[in-house]
Amino acid sequence: MKCPVCGQDCIQSSDDLLKTSAHRFDACQSCHGLSRNKQIPPEPDLPPPPCPFCGKRHIDDVFFHIWLILTEEKVIPPDAPLTSAGVPHLHPFMVLRSPPYLPEKSMILLTHAVNRATADRLMEEVPELRGIVCDRHIIPGLSEGICSPVYHTHECIIGCDLHATIFSSPSGNIVVYQRSSTMHIEMPRPFNPKLLSLSHMIDHKNPALVIDGCCGVGTLGIAAGLAGMPHIILNDRWYAAAYWSAVNIEVNRRPLGLDECDWSTDWDNLSAKKIRRCPIEILQASGENLRISVLHGDFRCLPKKLSDLSASLCIFDPFEKNDHKKLRKIMNEWEQETGGQIFIP
């Protein structure tokens, strides 16, 4: 699939990505990286070169190189700690047992300390970078609650900010793509309570339909498909979440057993209305034992759009969960209107 950010072939099938990622961040026998104290400024020195055999560098050496350029450009002061250079988003994110050794174009840099001229230099001199995102000190996506949402995004200054994440579920690995500038990043970990909670609910309730009302990039909905659920609906009010959920259904189509994936819209049309109330369909996918729909809109409008939901299980996983009273009200209204069940994983 062509990447909507850079137009290149950034998006691989889950099978292909898993094959190429198994040892992507491993060191070879000739690698000699230096672990550094991130809370203090490093001693000025020449940036360590990549390994002459595998071409990789320890992540701390990469960040030292970035720190040097930022101090030379007077973007950060020379007494700034190494952490002030920014935050790494690896491509792909995965559970790692040790600090990674980075190959070329394997990291997106999220940083507040950058301008376009400095970003150009970083991309030219640091081969591990695939993109640079200006950190606006926000959490990208929707905020201000589910009832009156507003949106925030970072800014991709240069390169491509698309990356994949590999999650391990009880039914198999899941690969999801998303942009660092438009979506909250959920890190993979060996123990994922949301995926385990979903697996428990599916085993306990055995629903005919699983709905993910605030689906993000589709991880939980894909997990439901891998667990054998026959009918799944993914829905999100944020256009980027809905779009990447649809992409990620295609990415995981082989393990999901899908034969057809039919799009009803595209990136440009979705971008024109970033927050939508009345749901519209983006993607229909089907296989011998599974049907999946991806919708863009407010999941509370779904009962008016869909038929009998009495045998459904709705995943309700909004990003903001502080207002327990409001969340409980939404869940009670869903159960009363549909006769189905709803839970927060």
FENWO-V32665 format. One record per residue. N is the residue number from 1. RES is the residue in three letters. SS is DSSP state (hx for helix, st for strand, lp for the rest). OMEGA is omega in radians with two decimals (* if undefined). Layout:
n={N & N}
res={RES & RES}
ss={SS & SS}
omega={OMEGA & OMEGA}
This chain:
n={1 & 2 & 3 & 4 & 5 & 6 & 7 & 8 & 9 & 10 & 11 & 12 & 13 & 14 & 15 & 16 & 17 & 18 & 19 & 20 & 21 & 22 & 23 & 24 & 25 & 26 & 27 & 28 & 29 & 30 & 31 & 32 & 33 & 34 & 35 & 36 & 37 & 38 & 39 & 40 & 41 & 42 & 43 & 44 & 45 & 46 & 47 & 48 & 49 & 50 & 51 & 52 & 53 & 54 & 55 & 56 & 57 & 58 & 59 & 60 & 61 & 62 & 63 & 64 & 65 & 66 & 67 & 68 & 69 & 70 & 71 & 72 & 73 & 74 & 75 & 76 & 77 & 78 & 79 & 80 & 81 & 82 & 83 & 84 & 85 & 86 & 87 & 88 & 89 & 90 & 91 & 92 & 93 & 94 & 95 & 96 & 97 & 98 & 99 & 100 & 101 & 102 & 103 & 104 & 105 & 106 & 107 & 108 & 109 & 110 & 111 & 112 & 113 & 114 & 115 & 116 & 117 & 118 & 119 & 120 & 121 & 122 & 123 & 124 & 125 & 126 & 127 & 128 & 129 & 130 & 131 & 132 & 133 & 134 & 135 & 136 & 137 & 138 & 139 & 140 & 141 & 142 & 143 & 144 & 145 & 146 & 147 & 148 & 149 & 150 & 151 & 152 & 153 & 154 & 155 & 156 & 157 & 158 & 159 & 160 & 161 & 162 & 163 & 164 & 165 & 166 & 167 & 168 & 169 & 170 & 171 & 172 & 173 & 174 & 175 & 176 & 177 & 178 & 179 & 180 & 181 & 182 & 183 & 184 & 185 & 186 & 187 & 188 & 189 & 190 & 191 & 192 & 193 & 194 & 195 & 196 & 197 & 198 & 199 & 200 & 201 & 202 & 203 & 204 & 205 & 206 & 207 & 208 & 209 & 210 & 211 & 212 & 213 & 214 & 215 & 216 & 217 & 218 & 219 & 220 & 221 & 222 & 223 & 224 & 225 & 226 & 227 & 228 & 229 & 230 & 231 & 232 & 233 & 234 & 235 & 236 & 237 & 238 & 239 & 240 & 241 & 242 & 243 & 244 & 245 & 246 & 247 & 248 & 249 & 250 & 251 & 252 & 253 & 254 & 255 & 256 & 257 & 258 & 259 & 260 & 261 & 262 & 263 & 264 & 265 & 266 & 267 & 268 & 269 & 270 & 271 & 272 & 273 & 274 & 275 & 276 & 277 & 278 & 279 & 280 & 281 & 282 & 283 & 284 & 285 & 286 & 287 & 288 & 289 & 290 & 291 & 292 & 293 & 294 & 295 & 296 & 297 & 298 & 299 & 300 & 301 & 302 & 303 & 304 & 305 & 306 & 307 & 308 & 309 & 310 & 311 & 312 & 313 & 314 & 315 & 316 & 317 & 318 & 319 & 320 & 321 & 322 & 323 & 324 & 325 & 326 & 327 & 328 & 329 & 330 & 331 & 332 & 333 & 334 & 335 & 336 & 337 & 338 & 339 & 340 & 341 & 342 & 343 & 344 & 345}
res={MET & LYS & CYS & PRO & VAL & CYS & GLY & GLN & ASP & CYS & ILE & GLN & SER & SER & ASP & ASP & LEU & LEU & LYS & THR & SER & ALA & HIS & ARG & PHE & ASP & ALA & CYS & GLN & SER & CYS & HIS & GLY & LEU & SER & ARG & ASN & LYS & GLN & ILE & PRO & PRO & GLU & PRO & ASP & LEU & PRO & PRO & PRO & PRO & CYS & PRO & PHE & CYS & GLY & LYS & ARG & HIS & ILE & ASP & ASP & VAL & PHE & PHE & HIS & ILE & TRP & LEU & ILE & LEU & THR & GLU & GLU & LYS & VAL & ILE & PRO & PRO & ASP & ALA & PRO & LEU & THR & SER & ALA & GLY & VAL & PRO & HIS & LEU & HIS & PRO & PHE & MET & VAL & LEU & ARG & SER & PRO & PRO & TYR & LEU & PRO & GLU & LYS & SER & MET & ILE & LEU & LEU & THR & HIS & ALA & VAL & ASN & ARG & ALA & THR & ALA & ASP & ARG & LEU & MET & GLU & GLU & VAL & PRO & GLU & LEU & ARG & GLY & ILE & VAL & CYS & ASP & ARG & HIS & ILE & ILE & PRO & GLY & LEU & SER & GLU & GLY & ILE & CYS & SER & PRO & VAL & TYR & HIS & THR & HIS & GLU & CYS & ILE & ILE & GLY & CYS & ASP & LEU & HIS & ALA & THR & ILE & PHE & SER & SER & PRO & SER & GLY & ASN & ILE & VAL & VAL & TYR & GLN & ARG & SER & SER & THR & MET & HIS & ILE & GLU & MET & PRO & ARG & PRO & PHE & ASN & PRO & LYS & LEU & LEU & SER & LEU & SER & HIS & MET & ILE & ASP & HIS & LYS & ASN & PRO & ALA & LEU & VAL & ILE & ASP & GLY & CYS & CYS & GLY & VAL & GLY & THR & LEU & GLY & ILE & ALA & ALA & GLY & LEU & ALA & GLY & MET & PRO & HIS & ILE & ILE & LEU & ASN & ASP & ARG & TRP & TYR & ALA & ALA & ALA & TYR & TRP & SER & ALA & VAL & ASN & ILE & GLU & VAL & ASN & ARG & ARG & PRO & LEU & GLY & LEU & ASP & GLU & CYS & ASP & TRP & SER & THR & ASP & TRP & ASP & ASN & LEU & SER & ALA & LYS & LYS & ILE & ARG & ARG & CYS & PRO & ILE & GLU & ILE & LEU & GLN & ALA & SER & GLY & GLU & ASN & LEU & ARG & ILE & SER & VAL & LEU & HIS & GLY & ASP & PHE & ARG & CYS & LEU & PRO & LYS & LYS & LEU & SER & ASP & LEU & SER & ALA & SER & LEU & CYS & ILE & PHE & ASP & PRO & PHE & GLU & LYS & ASN & ASP & HIS & LYS & LYS & LEU & ARG & LYS & ILE & MET & ASN & GLU & TRP & GLU & GLN & GLU & THR & GLY & GLY & GLN & ILE & PHE & ILE & PRO}
ss={lp & lp & lp & lp & lp & lp & lp & lp & lp & lp & lp & lp & lp & hx & hx & hx & hx & hx & hx & hx & hx & lp & lp & lp & lp & lp & lp & lp & lp & lp & lp & lp & lp & lp & lp & lp & lp & lp & lp & lp & lp & lp & lp & lp & lp & lp & lp & lp & lp & lp & lp & lp & lp & lp & lp & lp & st & st & hx & hx & hx & hx & hx & hx & hx & hx & hx & hx & hx & hx & hx & hx & lp & lp & lp & lp & lp & lp & lp & lp & lp & hx & hx & hx & hx & lp & st & st & st & st & lp & lp & st & lp & lp & lp & lp & lp & lp & lp & st & st & lp & lp & lp & lp & st & st & st & st & st & lp & lp & lp & lp & hx & hx & hx & hx & hx & hx & hx & hx & hx & hx & lp & lp & lp & st & st & st & st & st & st & lp & lp & lp & lp & lp & lp & st & st & st & lp & lp & lp & lp & lp & lp & st & st & st & lp & lp & st & st & st & st & st & lp & lp & st & st & st & st & st & st & st & st & lp & lp & st & st & st & st & st & st & st & st & lp & lp & lp & lp & lp & lp & lp & lp & lp & lp & lp & lp & lp & hx & hx & hx & hx & hx & hx & hx & hx & hx & hx & hx & hx & hx & lp & lp & lp & st & st & st & st & lp & lp & lp & lp & lp & lp & hx & hx & hx & hx & hx & hx & hx & hx & lp & lp & lp & lp & st & st & st & st & st & st & lp & st & hx & hx & hx & hx & hx & hx & hx & hx & hx & hx & hx & hx & hx & lp & hx & hx & hx & hx & lp & st & st & st & st & st & st & lp & lp & lp & hx & hx & hx & hx & hx & hx & lp & lp & st & lp & lp & lp & lp & st & st & st & st & st & st & st & st & lp & lp & lp & st & st & st & st & st & st & lp & lp & hx & hx & hx & hx & hx & hx & hx & lp & lp & lp & lp & lp & lp & st & st & st & st & lp & lp & lp & lp & lp & lp & lp & lp & hx & hx & hx & hx & hx & hx & hx & hx & hx & hx & hx & hx & hx & hx & hx & lp & lp & st & st & st & lp & lp}
omega={3.10 & 3.12 & 3.12 & -3.14 & -3.03 & 3.12 & -3.13 & -3.12 & -3.08 & -2.97 & 3.10 & 2.98 & 3.13 & 3.13 & -3.10 & -3.12 & -3.13 & 3.12 & -3.05 & -3.03 & -3.01 & -3.10 & -3.03 & -3.05 & 3.10 & 3.02 & 2.98 & -3.09 & -3.11 & -3.13 & 3.10 & 3.13 & -3.13 & 3.03 & -3.04 & 3.02 & -3.04 & -3.03 & 3.13 & 3.06 & 3.11 & 3.05 & 3.12 & -3.11 & 3.01 & 3.12 & 3.12 & 3.14 & 3.02 & 3.08 & -3.11 & -3.10 & -3.09 & 3.09 & -3.11 & 3.03 & 3.03 & -3.06 & 3.12 & 3.06 & 3.08 & -3.13 & 3.03 & 3.10 & 3.11 & -3.14 & 3.13 & -3.13 & -3.13 & 3.09 & 3.10 & 3.13 & 3.13 & 3.05 & 3.00 & -3.13 & -3.10 & 3.08 & 3.12 & 3.11 & -3.12 & -3.13 & -3.11 & 3.12 & 3.12 & -3.08 & 3.13 & 2.91 & -3.08 & 3.03 & -0.02 & 2.90 & 3.06 & 3.06 & -3.12 & 3.13 & -3.11 & 3.12 & -3.03 & 2.91 & -2.94 & 2.95 & 3.12 & 3.03 & -3.11 & -3.07 & 2.97 & 3.14 & 3.01 & -3.05 & 3.02 & -3.00 & -3.10 & 2.93 & -3.02 & -3.12 & 3.12 & 3.11 & 3.09 & -3.13 & 3.12 & -3.12 & -3.12 & -2.98 & -3.11 & -2.99 & -3.11 & -3.09 & 3.01 & 3.11 & 3.12 & -3.10 & 3.09 & -3.13 & 3.13 & 3.10 & 3.07 & 2.96 & -3.05 & -3.11 & -3.09 & 3.04 & -3.10 & 3.03 & -3.06 & -3.03 & -3.11 & -3.01 & 2.91 & -3.10 & 3.09 & 3.04 & 2.87 & 3.13 & 3.01 & -3.04 & -3.07 & 3.10 & -3.09 & -3.13 & 3.08 & 3.09 & 3.09 & 3.01 & 3.12 & 3.08 & 3.06 & 3.11 & 3.10 & -3.10 & 3.11 & -3.13 & 3.13 & 3.07 & 3.08 & 3.08 & 3.03 & 3.10 & 3.12 & -3.06 & -2.99 & -3.05 & 2.97 & -3.10 & 3.05 & -3.03 & 3.04 & 3.10 & -3.09 & 3.13 & -3.11 & -3.05 & -3.14 & 3.14 & 3.11 & 3.09 & 3.10 & 3.13 & 3.12 & -3.11 & 3.11 & 3.13 & -3.06 & -3.02 & -3.09 & -3.07 & 3.04 & -3.10 & 3.02 & 3.10 & 3.00 & -2.97 & 3.10 & -2.77 & -3.06 & -3.13 & 2.95 & -3.03 & -3.08 & 3.10 & 3.08 & 3.10 & 3.09 & 3.09 & 3.10 & 3.13 & 3.04 & 3.11 & -3.02 & -3.06 & -3.07 & 3.03 & 3.05 & -3.08 & 3.00 & -3.12 & -3.13 & -3.00 & -3.10 & 3.11 & -3.13 & -3.13 & -3.08 & 2.98 & 3.13 & 3.08 & -3.06 & 2.97 & 3.09 & -3.14 & -3.09 & -3.01 & -3.13 & 3.10 & 3.09 & -3.13 & -3.11 & 3.11 & -3.06 & 3.01 & -3.05 & 3.13 & 3.08 & -3.13 & 3.14 & -3.06 & -3.08 & 3.13 & 3.12 & -3.10 & -3.09 & 3.10 & -2.95 & 3.10 & -3.07 & 3.08 & -3.11 & -3.02 & 2.98 & -3.12 & 3.09 & -3.02 & 2.93 & 3.12 & -3.09 & 3.03 & -3.08 & -3.04 & -3.03 & 2.96 & 3.12 & 3.00 & 3.04 & -3.08 & 3.07 & 3.14 & 3.13 & -3.04 & 3.12 & 3.07 & -3.07 & 3.14 & 3.11 & -3.07 & -3.03 & 3.10 & -2.99 & 3.12 & -3.04 & 3.14 & -3.07 & 3.01 & -3.10 & 3.00 & -3.13 & -3.02 & 3.08 & -3.12 & -3.12 & -3.08 & -3.05 & -3.10 & -3.05 & -3.12 & 3.14 & 3.13 & 3.13 & 3.11 & 3.12 & -3.12 & 3.11 & 3.13 & 3.11 & -3.11 & 3.13 & -3.08 & -3.03 & -3.00 & 3.10 & -3.11 & -3.11 & 3.13 & 3.02 & -3.08 & *}
